[in-house]
Amino acid sequence: MVELDLQVATNDPVPSETLFQQWCETALGMRKGDSELTIRLVDVPEGRELNNTYRHKDYATNVLSFPADVPDDMLDIPLLGDLVICVPVVEREAAEQGKSLEAHWAHLVIHGCLHLLGFDHEEDEEAEEMEGLERELLAQLGHPDPYADDDEH
């Protein structure tokens, strides 16, 4: 079971909590046992501040992942961590990339959840593994390959 705390800190329209739940369950389905996470939906100022504080990059990015860094023996809940998603960035990227807004949302939630599970894309081999999983999970949801038109792949 996935326990999701969805925090909406924006006035922009966002997908339903049901969709967020579905995307998280799809991404975390490979994990045995329960999972608990928070997704906070923010505007540009908060997204920029968090990206600057934690990554030293002075702009709002699409999704930030904050894995829970608590020893298992100190916590009796299956806490994975937090995702912060900047709503205007998601909307802009979907339009720029010619993707449906729902497909882009699904991709970013799955991408963030995989980060919470320890996946990364810093090295080419890691990126291939993570992107392969993203393609698979998005296909299960009926969404196209998010990297199909990416010149880097």
ABEGO torsion letter per residue (X at the ends): XBBBBBBBABABBBBBAAAAAAAAAAAAAABBEBBBBBBBBBBAAAAAAAAAAAAGBBBBBABBBBBBBBBAAABABBBAEBBBBBAAAAAAAAAAAGBBAAAAAAAAAAAAAAAAAGBBAABAAAAAAAAAAAAAAAAAAGBBBAAAABAAX
